[in-house]
Amino acid sequence: MKRFLPGRRRGGFAGFGGPFPTVSGLAVAGILLLGGGLAPVAVAAPPVRPYPEAVDRTRQAANAVLARSGDEACLRGKLTNALLGLSASCKAASESGELCGLARSAAVVTPMSLRFMDDTSRRLLELTSP
């Protein structure tokens, strides 16, 4: 079995028999603990939002991070979910600009430090300002 080494990101996750795309939006491979053993479980991803709606949700998450509207763990989850949703919407809408690239690359950074969340939020707001 391959190991995932922190700081080594080359566009996918290693393990489970091979590389997976970093953000596919189609399905997520999961592991469920059953009776002391592990069993692979396929989990369906939520429906993809229209691109403008995904951009709006990402702006809301970025503003929440910068305003510290919640505890750090909740803000991390909100920003991560918004970035994953935006990445999936970019793919569905065949968008490939700088905003979509930022969403793809930032969504897979774990763990997100508060400084990284702030920097990413500021950049997201810059890229989406009218």
Secondary structure, DSSP 4 states (H G I P E B T S, - for coil): ---PPTT--SSEE--TTS-EES--SSEEEEEEEETTEEEEEEEEPPPPPPHHHHHHHHHHHHHHHHHT-S-HHHHHHHHHHHHHHHHHHHHHTT--SHHHHHHHHHHT-SSPPHHHHHHHHHHHHHHH--
